[in-house]
Amino acid sequence: MSEMRDTLFRYLTLLQLIPRYPGRASTPVLKEKLAERVFQIDTRSL
């Protein structure tokens, strides 16, 4: 159950990191911002 919760929080955090305008961000930028928030994932998982 804990893993599912971690995944949910990661997805919610990821959605918050995508800017409203222009509505996109590069994969390396998103991965770096997630790492700042203690989410270590593969680029492919992103």
mmCIF entry with sequence, helices, sheets and N, C-alpha, C, O atoms, coordinates in Angstrom:
data_MODEL
# 
_entry.id   MODEL 
# 
_entity.id                         1 
_entity.type                       polymer 
_entity.pdbx_number_of_molecules   1 
# 
_entity_poly.entity_id                      1 
_entity_poly.type                           'polypeptide(L)' 
_entity_poly.nstd_linkage                   no 
_entity_poly.nstd_monomer                   no 
_entity_poly.pdbx_seq_one_letter_code       MSEMRDTLFRYLTLLQLIPRYPGRASTPVLKEKLAERVFQIDTRSL 
_entity_poly.pdbx_seq_one_letter_code_can   MSEMRDTLFRYLTLLQLIPRYPGRASTPVLKEKLAERVFQIDTRSL 
_entity_poly.pdbx_strand_id                 A 
# 
loop_
_entity_poly_seq.entity_id 
_entity_poly_seq.num 
_entity_poly_seq.mon_id 
_entity_poly_seq.hetero 
1 1  MET n 
1 2  SER n 
1 3  GLU n 
1 4  MET n 
1 5  ARG n 
1 6  ASP n 
1 7  THR n 
1 8  LEU n 
1 9  PHE n 
1 10 ARG n 
1 11 TYR n 
1 12 LEU n 
1 13 THR n 
1 14 LEU n 
1 15 LEU n 
1 16 GLN n 
1 17 LEU n 
1 18 ILE n 
1 19 PRO n 
1 20 ARG n 
1 21 TYR n 
1 22 PRO n 
1 23 GLY n 
1 24 ARG n 
1 25 ALA n 
1 26 SER n 
1 27 THR n 
1 28 PRO n 
1 29 VAL n 
1 30 LEU n 
1 31 LYS n 
1 32 GLU n 
1 33 LYS n 
1 34 LEU n 
1 35 ALA n 
1 36 GLU n 
1 37 ARG n 
1 38 VAL n 
1 39 PHE n 
1 40 GLN n 
1 41 ILE n 
1 42 ASP n 
1 43 THR n 
1 44 ARG n 
1 45 SER n 
1 46 LEU n 
# 
_struct_asym.id          A 
_struct_asym.entity_id   1 
# 
loop_
_struct_conf.conf_type_id 
_struct_conf.id 
_struct_conf.pdbx_PDB_helix_id 
_struct_conf.beg_label_comp_id 
_struct_conf.beg_label_asym_id 
_struct_conf.beg_label_seq_id 
_struct_conf.pdbx_beg_PDB_ins_code 
_struct_conf.end_label_comp_id 
_struct_conf.end_label_asym_id 
_struct_conf.end_label_seq_id 
_struct_conf.pdbx_end_PDB_ins_code 
_struct_conf.beg_auth_comp_id 
_struct_conf.beg_auth_asym_id 
_struct_conf.beg_auth_seq_id 
_struct_conf.end_auth_comp_id 
_struct_conf.end_auth_asym_id 
_struct_conf.end_auth_seq_id 
_struct_conf.pdbx_PDB_helix_class 
_struct_conf.details 
_struct_conf.pdbx_PDB_helix_length 
HELX_P HELX_P1 AA1 SER A 2  ? LEU A 17 ? SER A 2  LEU A 17 1 ? 16 
HELX_P HELX_P2 AA2 THR A 27 ? GLU A 36 ? THR A 27 GLU A 36 1 ? 10 
# 
_struct_conf_type.id          HELX_P 
_struct_conf_type.criteria    ? 
_struct_conf_type.reference   ? 
# 
loop_
_atom_site.group_PDB 
_atom_site.id 
_atom_site.type_symbol 
_atom_site.label_atom_id 
_atom_site.label_alt_id 
_atom_site.label_comp_id 
_atom_site.label_asym_id 
_atom_site.label_entity_id 
_atom_site.label_seq_id 
_atom_site.pdbx_PDB_ins_code 
_atom_site.Cartn_x 
_atom_site.Cartn_y 
_atom_site.Cartn_z 
_atom_site.occupancy 
_atom_site.B_iso_or_equiv 
_atom_site.pdbx_formal_charge 
_atom_site.auth_seq_id 
_atom_site.auth_comp_id 
_atom_site.auth_asym_id 
_atom_site.auth_atom_id 
_atom_site.pdbx_PDB_model_num 
ATOM 1   N N  . MET A 1 1  ? 0.818  -1.196 0.000   1.00 0.00 ? 1  MET A N  1 
ATOM 2   C CA . MET A 1 1  ? 0.000  0.000  0.000   1.00 0.00 ? 1  MET A CA 1 
ATOM 3   C C  . MET A 1 1  ? 0.863  1.261  0.000   1.00 0.00 ? 1  MET A C  1 
ATOM 4   O O  . MET A 1 1  ? 0.509  2.265  -0.618  1.00 0.00 ? 1  MET A O  1 
ATOM 5   N N  . SER A 1 2  ? 1.969  1.200  0.682   1.00 0.00 ? 2  SER A N  1 
ATOM 6   C CA . SER A 1 2  ? 2.844  2.362  0.760   1.00 0.00 ? 2  SER A CA 1 
ATOM 7   C C  . SER A 1 2  ? 3.399  2.742  -0.617  1.00 0.00 ? 2  SER A C  1 
ATOM 8   O O  . SER A 1 2  ? 3.522  3.924  -0.937  1.00 0.00 ? 2  SER A O  1 
ATOM 9   N N  . GLU A 1 3  ? 3.731  1.734  -1.425  1.00 0.00 ? 3  GLU A N  1 
ATOM 10  C CA . GLU A 1 3  ? 4.262  2.013  -2.757  1.00 0.00 ? 3  GLU A CA 1 
ATOM 11  C C  . GLU A 1 3  ? 3.216  2.709  -3.623  1.00 0.00 ? 3  GLU A C  1 
ATOM 12  O O  . GLU A 1 3  ? 3.548  3.610  -4.394  1.00 0.00 ? 3  GLU A O  1 
ATOM 13  N N  . MET A 1 4  ? 1.965  2.299  -3.500  1.00 0.00 ? 4  MET A N  1 
ATOM 14  C CA . MET A 1 4  ? 0.892  2.925  -4.264  1.00 0.00 ? 4  MET A CA 1 
ATOM 15  C C  . MET A 1 4  ? 0.714  4.383  -3.841  1.00 0.00 ? 4  MET A C  1 
ATOM 16  O O  . MET A 1 4  ? 0.474  5.259  -4.672  1.00 0.00 ? 4  MET A O  1 
ATOM 17  N N  . ARG A 1 5  ? 0.835  4.624  -2.554  1.00 0.00 ? 5  ARG A N  1 
ATOM 18  C CA . ARG A 1 5  ? 0.706  5.989  -2.038  1.00 0.00 ? 5  ARG A CA 1 
ATOM 19  C C  . ARG A 1 5  ? 1.847  6.864  -2.548  1.00 0.00 ? 5  ARG A C  1 
ATOM 20  O O  . ARG A 1 5  ? 1.627  8.013  -2.931  1.00 0.00 ? 5  ARG A O  1 
ATOM 21  N N  . ASP A 1 6  ? 3.072  6.319  -2.553  1.00 0.00 ? 6  ASP A N  1 
ATOM 22  C CA . ASP A 1 6  ? 4.227  7.058  -3.062  1.00 0.00 ? 6  ASP A CA 1 
ATOM 23  C C  . ASP A 1 6  ? 4.038  7.416  -4.535  1.00 0.00 ? 6  ASP A C  1 
ATOM 24  O O  . ASP A 1 6  ? 4.353  8.528  -4.957  1.00 0.00 ? 6  ASP A O  1 
ATOM 25  N N  . THR A 1 7  ? 3.526  6.470  -5.306  1.00 0.00 ? 7  THR A N  1 
ATOM 26  C CA . THR A 1 7  ? 3.284  6.711  -6.725  1.00 0.00 ? 7  THR A CA 1 
ATOM 27  C C  . THR A 1 7  ? 2.236  7.801  -6.911  1.00 0.00 ? 7  THR A C  1 
ATOM 28  O O  . THR A 1 7  ? 2.388  8.670  -7.769  1.00 0.00 ? 7  THR A O  1 
ATOM 29  N N  . LEU A 1 8  ? 1.197  7.759  -6.126  1.00 0.00 ? 8  LEU A N  1 
ATOM 30  C CA . LEU A 1 8  ? 0.149  8.771  -6.211  1.00 0.00 ? 8  LEU A CA 1 
ATOM 31  C C  . LEU A 1 8  ? 0.702  10.159 -5.898  1.00 0.00 ? 8  LEU A C  1 
ATOM 32  O O  . LEU A 1 8  ? 0.431  11.115 -6.625  1.00 0.00 ? 8  LEU A O  1 
ATOM 33  N N  . PHE A 1 9  ? 1.473  10.271 -4.820  1.00 0.00 ? 9  PHE A N  1 
ATOM 34  C CA . PHE A 1 9  ? 2.057  11.562 -4.464  1.00 0.00 ? 9  PHE A CA 1 
ATOM 35  C C  . PHE A 1 9  ? 3.039  12.044 -5.527  1.00 0.00 ? 9  PHE A C  1 
ATOM 36  O O  . PHE A 1 9  ? 3.129  13.241 -5.797  1.00 0.00 ? 9  PHE A O  1 
ATOM 37  N N  . ARG A 1 10 ? 3.777  11.110 -6.130  1.00 0.00 ? 10 ARG A N  1 
ATOM 38  C CA . ARG A 1 10 ? 4.698  11.489 -7.199  1.00 0.00 ? 10 ARG A CA 1 
ATOM 39  C C  . ARG A 1 10 ? 3.942  12.039 -8.401  1.00 0.00 ? 10 ARG A C  1 
ATOM 40  O O  . ARG A 1 10 ? 4.343  13.049 -8.980  1.00 0.00 ? 10 ARG A O  1 
ATOM 41  N N  . TYR A 1 11 ? 2.843  11.377 -8.782  1.00 0.00 ? 11 TYR A N  1 
ATOM 42  C CA . TYR A 1 11 ? 2.042  11.861 -9.910  1.00 0.00 ? 11 TYR A CA 1 
ATOM 43  C C  . TYR A 1 11 ? 1.440  13.235 -9.625  1.00 0.00 ? 11 TYR A C  1 
ATOM 44  O O  . TYR A 1 11 ? 1.442  14.108 -10.493 1.00 0.00 ? 11 TYR A O  1 
ATOM 45  N N  . LEU A 1 12 ? 0.932  13.425 -8.429  1.00 0.00 ? 12 LEU A N  1 
ATOM 46  C CA . LEU A 1 12 ? 0.357  14.723 -8.079  1.00 0.00 ? 12 LEU A CA 1 
ATOM 47  C C  . LEU A 1 12 ? 1.414  15.824 -8.082  1.00 0.00 ? 12 LEU A C  1 
ATOM 48  O O  . LEU A 1 12 ? 1.163  16.938 -8.542  1.00 0.00 ? 12 LEU A O  1 
ATOM 49  N N  . THR A 1 13 ? 2.590  15.502 -7.567  1.00 0.00 ? 13 THR A N  1 
ATOM 50  C CA . THR A 1 13 ? 3.688  16.468 -7.576  1.00 0.00 ? 13 THR A CA 1 
ATOM 51  C C  . THR A 1 13 ? 4.107  16.782 -9.003  1.00 0.00 ? 13 THR A C  1 
ATOM 52  O O  . THR A 1 13 ? 4.367  17.937 -9.338  1.00 0.00 ? 13 THR A O  1 
ATOM 53  N N  . LEU A 1 14 ? 4.174  15.766 -9.838  1.00 0.00 ? 14 LEU A N  1 
ATOM 54  C CA . LEU A 1 14 ? 4.547  15.960 -11.240 1.00 0.00 ? 14 LEU A CA 1 
ATOM 55  C C  . LEU A 1 14 ? 3.563  16.883 -11.948 1.00 0.00 ? 14 LEU A C  1 
ATOM 56  O O  . LEU A 1 14 ? 3.970  17.761 -12.709 1.00 0.00 ? 14 LEU A O  1 
ATOM 57  N N  . LEU A 1 15 ? 2.279  16.688 -11.703 1.00 0.00 ? 15 LEU A N  1 
ATOM 58  C CA . LEU A 1 15 ? 1.278  17.558 -12.322 1.00 0.00 ? 15 LEU A CA 1 
ATOM 59  C C  . LEU A 1 15 ? 1.417  19.002 -11.852 1.00 0.00 ? 15 LEU A C  1 
ATOM 60  O O  . LEU A 1 15 ? 1.175  19.931 -12.623 1.00 0.00 ? 15 LEU A O  1 
ATOM 61  N N  . GLN A 1 16 ? 1.801  19.196 -10.602 1.00 0.00 ? 16 GLN A N  1 
ATOM 62  C CA . GLN A 1 16 ? 1.994  20.554 -10.089 1.00 0.00 ? 16 GLN A CA 1 
ATOM 63  C C  . GLN A 1 16 ? 3.216  21.225 -10.704 1.00 0.00 ? 16 GLN A C  1 
ATOM 64  O O  . GLN A 1 16 ? 3.276  22.452 -10.784 1.00 0.00 ? 16 GLN A O  1 
ATOM 65  N N  . LEU A 1 17 ? 4.182  20.433 -11.136 1.00 0.00 ? 17 LEU A N  1 
ATOM 66  C CA . LEU A 1 17 ? 5.416  20.987 -11.696 1.00 0.00 ? 17 LEU A CA 1 
ATOM 67  C C  . LEU A 1 17 ? 5.263  21.433 -13.149 1.00 0.00 ? 17 LEU A C  1 
ATOM 68  O O  . LEU A 1 17 ? 6.075  22.218 -13.640 1.00 0.00 ? 17 LEU A O  1 
ATOM 69  N N  . ILE A 1 18 ? 4.250  20.952 -13.831 1.00 0.00 ? 18 ILE A N  1 
ATOM 70  C CA . ILE A 1 18 ? 4.042  21.343 -15.229 1.00 0.00 ? 18 ILE A CA 1 
ATOM 71  C C  . ILE A 1 18 ? 3.422  22.737 -15.246 1.00 0.00 ? 18 ILE A C  1 
ATOM 72  O O  . ILE A 1 18 ? 2.349  22.947 -14.681 1.00 0.00 ? 18 ILE A O  1 
ATOM 73  N N  . PRO A 1 19 ? 4.091  23.685 -15.890 1.00 0.00 ? 19 PRO A N  1 
ATOM 74  C CA . PRO A 1 19 ? 3.574  25.061 -15.883 1.00 0.00 ? 19 PRO A CA 1 
ATOM 75  C C  . PRO A 1 19 ? 2.282  25.188 -16.696 1.00 0.00 ? 19 PRO A C  1 
ATOM 76  O O  . PRO A 1 19 ? 2.075  24.462 -17.669 1.00 0.00 ? 19 PRO A O  1 
ATOM 77  N N  . ARG A 1 20 ? 1.429  26.108 -16.288 1.00 0.00 ? 20 ARG A N  1 
ATOM 78  C CA . ARG A 1 20 ? 0.172  26.338 -17.010 1.00 0.00 ? 20 ARG A CA 1 
ATOM 79  C C  . ARG A 1 20 ? 0.440  26.907 -18.399 1.00 0.00 ? 20 ARG A C  1 
ATOM 80  O O  . ARG A 1 20 ? -0.215 26.540 -19.374 1.00 0.00 ? 20 ARG A O  1 
ATOM 81  N N  . TYR A 1 21 ? 1.410  27.803 -18.468 1.00 0.00 ? 21 TYR A N  1 
ATOM 82  C CA . TYR A 1 21 ? 1.747  28.359 -19.768 1.00 0.00 ? 21 TYR A CA 1 
ATOM 83  C C  . TYR A 1 21 ? 3.237  28.225 -19.956 1.00 0.00 ? 21 TYR A C  1 
ATOM 84  O O  . TYR A 1 21 ? 3.959  28.727 -19.094 1.00 0.00 ? 21 TYR A O  1 
ATOM 85  N N  . PRO A 1 22 ? 3.749  27.638 -20.925 1.00 0.00 ? 22 PRO A N  1 
ATOM 86  C CA . PRO A 1 22 ? 3.168  27.154 -22.158 1.00 0.00 ? 22 PRO A CA 1 
ATOM 87  C C  . PRO A 1 22 ? 2.573  25.760 -22.055 1.00 0.00 ? 22 PRO A C  1 
ATOM 88  O O  . PRO A 1 22 ? 2.173  25.197 -23.074 1.00 0.00 ? 22 PRO A O  1 
ATOM 89  N N  . GLY A 1 23 ? 2.499  25.182 -20.864 1.00 0.00 ? 23 GLY A N  1 
ATOM 90  C CA . GLY A 1 23 ? 1.847  23.894 -20.707 1.00 0.00 ? 23 GLY A CA 1 
ATOM 91  C C  . GLY A 1 23 ? 2.749  22.697 -20.954 1.00 0.00 ? 23 GLY A C  1 
ATOM 92  O O  . GLY A 1 23 ? 2.267  21.578 -21.126 1.00 0.00 ? 23 GLY A O  1 
ATOM 93  N N  . ARG A 1 24 ? 4.042  22.924 -20.971 1.00 0.00 ? 24 ARG A N  1 
ATOM 94  C CA . ARG A 1 24 ? 4.967  21.812 -21.161 1.00 0.00 ? 24 ARG A CA 1 
ATOM 95  C C  . ARG A 1 24 ? 6.303  22.148 -20.486 1.00 0.00 ? 24 ARG A C  1 
ATOM 96  O O  . ARG A 1 24 ? 6.644  23.308 -20.252 1.00 0.00 ? 24 ARG A O  1 
ATOM 97  N N  . ALA A 1 25 ? 7.028  21.088 -20.192 1.00 0.00 ? 25 ALA A N  1 
ATOM 98  C CA . ALA A 1 25 ? 8.368  21.217 -19.622 1.00 0.00 ? 25 ALA A CA 1 
ATOM 99  C C  . ALA A 1 25 ? 9.168  20.009 -20.104 1.00 0.00 ? 25 ALA A C  1 
ATOM 100 O O  . ALA A 1 25 ? 8.602  18.944 -20.353 1.00 0.00 ? 25 ALA A O  1 
ATOM 101 N N  . SER A 1 26 ? 10.456 20.173 -20.232 1.00 0.00 ? 26 SER A N  1 
ATOM 102 C CA . SER A 1 26 ? 11.290 19.085 -20.733 1.00 0.00 ? 26 SER A CA 1 
ATOM 103 C C  . SER A 1 26 ? 11.453 17.998 -19.661 1.00 0.00 ? 26 SER A C  1 
ATOM 104 O O  . SER A 1 26 ? 11.316 18.257 -18.465 1.00 0.00 ? 26 SER A O  1 
ATOM 105 N N  . THR A 1 27 ? 11.740 16.815 -20.108 1.00 0.00 ? 27 THR A N  1 
ATOM 106 C CA . THR A 1 27 ? 11.912 15.679 -19.206 1.00 0.00 ? 27 THR A CA 1 
ATOM 107 C C  . THR A 1 27 ? 13.054 15.899 -18.211 1.00 0.00 ? 27 THR A C  1 
ATOM 108 O O  . THR A 1 27 ? 12.867 15.640 -17.022 1.00 0.00 ? 27 THR A O  1 
ATOM 109 N N  . PRO A 1 28 ? 14.231 16.366 -18.647 1.00 0.00 ? 28 PRO A N  1 
ATOM 110 C CA . PRO A 1 28 ? 15.310 16.585 -17.665 1.00 0.00 ? 28 PRO A CA 1 
ATOM 111 C C  . PRO A 1 28 ? 14.946 17.612 -16.586 1.00 0.00 ? 28 PRO A C  1 
ATOM 112 O O  . PRO A 1 28 ? 15.337 17.466 -15.428 1.00 0.00 ? 28 PRO A O  1 
ATOM 113 N N  . VAL A 1 29 ? 14.208 18.635 -16.967 1.00 0.00 ? 29 VAL A N  1 
ATOM 114 C CA . VAL A 1 29 ? 13.802 19.652 -15.991 1.00 0.00 ? 29 VAL A CA 1 
ATOM 115 C C  . VAL A 1 29 ? 12.839 19.057 -14.971 1.00 0.00 ? 29 VAL A C  1 
ATOM 116 O O  . VAL A 1 29 ? 12.979 19.286 -13.770 1.00 0.00 ? 29 VAL A O  1 
ATOM 117 N N  . LEU A 1 30 ? 11.861 18.293 -15.452 1.00 0.00 ? 30 LEU A N  1 
ATOM 118 C CA . LEU A 1 30 ? 10.911 17.668 -14.542 1.00 0.00 ? 30 LEU A CA 1 
ATOM 119 C C  . LEU A 1 30 ? 11.603 16.657 -13.623 1.00 0.00 ? 30 LEU A C  1 
ATOM 120 O O  . LEU A 1 30 ? 11.288 16.574 -12.436 1.00 0.00 ? 30 LEU A O  1 
ATOM 121 N N  . LYS A 1 31 ? 12.541 15.895 -14.174 1.00 0.00 ? 31 LYS A N  1 
ATOM 122 C CA . LYS A 1 31 ? 13.262 14.914 -13.369 1.00 0.00 ? 31 LYS A CA 1 
ATOM 123 C C  . LYS A 1 31 ? 14.076 15.602 -12.276 1.00 0.00 ? 31 LYS A C  1 
ATOM 124 O O  . LYS A 1 31 ? 14.126 15.122 -11.144 1.00 0.00 ? 31 LYS A O  1 
ATOM 125 N N  . GLU A 1 32 ? 14.712 16.723 -12.610 1.00 0.00 ? 32 GLU A N  1 
ATOM 126 C CA . GLU A 1 32 ? 15.494 17.473 -11.633 1.00 0.00 ? 32 GLU A CA 1 
ATOM 127 C C  . GLU A 1 32 ? 14.606 18.046 -10.528 1.00 0.00 ? 32 GLU A C  1 
ATOM 128 O O  . GLU A 1 32 ? 14.956 17.992 -9.349  1.00 0.00 ? 32 GLU A O  1 
ATOM 129 N N  . LYS A 1 33 ? 13.462 18.591 -10.918 1.00 0.00 ? 33 LYS A N  1 
ATOM 130 C CA . LYS A 1 33 ? 12.557 19.154 -9.919  1.00 0.00 ? 33 LYS A CA 1 
ATOM 131 C C  . LYS A 1 33 ? 11.963 18.075 -9.018  1.00 0.00 ? 33 LYS A C  1 
ATOM 132 O O  . LYS A 1 33 ? 11.746 18.318 -7.831  1.00 0.00 ? 33 LYS A O  1 
ATOM 133 N N  . LEU A 1 34 ? 11.699 16.893 -9.560  1.00 0.00 ? 34 LEU A N  1 
ATOM 134 C CA . LEU A 1 34 ? 11.225 15.786 -8.732  1.00 0.00 ? 34 LEU A CA 1 
ATOM 135 C C  . LEU A 1 34 ? 12.319 15.319 -7.772  1.00 0.00 ? 34 LEU A C  1 
ATOM 136 O O  . LEU A 1 34 ? 12.039 14.966 -6.626  1.00 0.00 ? 34 LEU A O  1 
ATOM 137 N N  . ALA A 1 35 ? 13.560 15.320 -8.247  1.00 0.00 ? 35 ALA A N  1 
ATOM 138 C CA . ALA A 1 35 ? 14.678 14.923 -7.385  1.00 0.00 ? 35 ALA A CA 1 
ATOM 139 C C  . ALA A 1 35 ? 14.828 15.900 -6.217  1.00 0.00 ? 35 ALA A C  1 
ATOM 140 O O  . ALA A 1 35 ? 15.183 15.492 -5.111  1.00 0.00 ? 35 ALA A O  1 
ATOM 141 N N  . GLU A 1 36 ? 14.563 17.178 -6.457  1.00 0.00 ? 36 GLU A N  1 
ATOM 142 C CA . GLU A 1 36 ? 14.608 18.170 -5.381  1.00 0.00 ? 36 GLU A CA 1 
ATOM 143 C C  . GLU A 1 36 ? 13.540 17.891 -4.329  1.00 0.00 ? 36 GLU A C  1 
ATOM 144 O O  . GLU A 1 36 ? 13.672 18.295 -3.174  1.00 0.00 ? 36 GLU A O  1 
ATOM 145 N N  . ARG A 1 37 ? 12.496 17.205 -4.733  1.00 0.00 ? 37 ARG A N  1 
ATOM 146 C CA . ARG A 1 37 ? 11.391 16.884 -3.826  1.00 0.00 ? 37 ARG A CA 1 
ATOM 147 C C  . ARG A 1 37 ? 11.443 15.420 -3.369  1.00 0.00 ? 37 ARG A C  1 
ATOM 148 O O  . ARG A 1 37 ? 10.424 14.861 -2.962  1.00 0.00 ? 37 ARG A O  1 
ATOM 149 N N  . VAL A 1 38 ? 12.616 14.807 -3.435  1.00 0.00 ? 38 VAL A N  1 
ATOM 150 C CA . VAL A 1 38 ? 12.914 13.479 -2.901  1.00 0.00 ? 38 VAL A CA 1 
ATOM 151 C C  . VAL A 1 38 ? 12.261 12.338 -3.690  1.00 0.00 ? 38 VAL A C  1 
ATOM 152 O O  . VAL A 1 38 ? 12.023 11.271 -3.123  1.00 0.00 ? 38 VAL A O  1 
ATOM 153 N N  . PHE A 1 39 ? 11.971 12.528 -4.952  1.00 0.00 ? 39 PHE A N  1 
ATOM 154 C CA . PHE A 1 39 ? 11.460 11.456 -5.791  1.00 0.00 ? 39 PHE A CA 1 
ATOM 155 C C  . PHE A 1 39 ? 12.553 11.079 -6.784  1.00 0.00 ? 39 PHE A C  1 
ATOM 156 O O  . PHE A 1 39 ? 12.818 11.824 -7.728  1.00 0.00 ? 39 PHE A O  1 
ATOM 157 N N  . GLN A 1 40 ? 13.181 9.940  -6.579  1.00 0.00 ? 40 GLN A N  1 
ATOM 158 C CA . GLN A 1 40 ? 14.226 9.454  -7.467  1.00 0.00 ? 40 GLN A CA 1 
ATOM 159 C C  . GLN A 1 40 ? 13.632 8.410  -8.397  1.00 0.00 ? 40 GLN A C  1 
ATOM 160 O O  . GLN A 1 40 ? 13.303 7.306  -7.963  1.00 0.00 ? 40 GLN A O  1 
ATOM 161 N N  . ILE A 1 41 ? 13.490 8.751  -9.677  1.00 0.00 ? 41 ILE A N  1 
ATOM 162 C CA . ILE A 1 41 ? 12.916 7.808  -10.633 1.00 0.00 ? 41 ILE A CA 1 
ATOM 163 C C  . ILE A 1 41 ? 13.743 7.816  -11.912 1.00 0.00 ? 41 ILE A C  1 
ATOM 164 O O  . ILE A 1 41 ? 14.553 8.713  -12.145 1.00 0.00 ? 41 ILE A O  1 
ATOM 165 N N  . ASP A 1 42 ? 13.521 6.802  -12.725 1.00 0.00 ? 42 ASP A N  1 
ATOM 166 C CA . ASP A 1 42 ? 14.162 6.683  -14.031 1.00 0.00 ? 42 ASP A CA 1 
ATOM 167 C C  . ASP A 1 42 ? 13.559 7.684  -15.007 1.00 0.00 ? 42 ASP A C  1 
ATOM 168 O O  . ASP A 1 42 ? 12.414 8.108  -14.848 1.00 0.00 ? 42 ASP A O  1 
ATOM 169 N N  . THR A 1 43 ? 14.328 8.054  -16.003 1.00 0.00 ? 43 THR A N  1 
ATOM 170 C CA . THR A 1 43 ? 13.803 8.924  -17.045 1.00 0.00 ? 43 THR A CA 1 
ATOM 171 C C  . THR A 1 43 ? 12.661 8.230  -17.795 1.00 0.00 ? 43 THR A C  1 
ATOM 172 O O  . THR A 1 43 ? 11.681 8.873  -18.173 1.00 0.00 ? 43 THR A O  1 
ATOM 173 N N  . ARG A 1 44 ? 12.791 6.935  -18.005 1.00 0.00 ? 44 ARG A N  1 
ATOM 174 C CA . ARG A 1 44 ? 11.735 6.190  -18.681 1.00 0.00 ? 44 ARG A CA 1 
ATOM 175 C C  . ARG A 1 44 ? 10.446 6.154  -17.864 1.00 0.00 ? 44 ARG A C  1 
ATOM 176 O O  . ARG A 1 44 ? 9.353  6.135  -18.431 1.00 0.00 ? 44 ARG A O  1 
ATOM 177 N N  . SER A 1 45 ? 10.563 6.144  -16.556 1.00 0.00 ? 45 SER A N  1 
ATOM 178 C CA . SER A 1 45 ? 9.375  6.145  -15.707 1.00 0.00 ? 45 SER A CA 1 
ATOM 179 C C  . SER A 1 45 ? 8.674  7.487  -15.727 1.00 0.00 ? 45 SER A C  1 
ATOM 180 O O  . SER A 1 45 ? 7.469  7.583  -15.497 1.00 0.00 ? 45 SER A O  1 
ATOM 181 N N  . LEU A 1 46 ? 9.440  8.507  -16.002 1.00 0.00 ? 46 LEU A N  1 
ATOM 182 C CA . LEU A 1 46 ? 8.870  9.852  -16.052 1.00 0.00 ? 46 LEU A CA 1 
ATOM 183 C C  . LEU A 1 46 ? 8.024  10.010 -17.290 1.00 0.00 ? 46 LEU A C  1 
ATOM 184 O O  . LEU A 1 46 ? 7.454  11.077 -17.515 1.00 0.00 ? 46 LEU A O  1 
# 
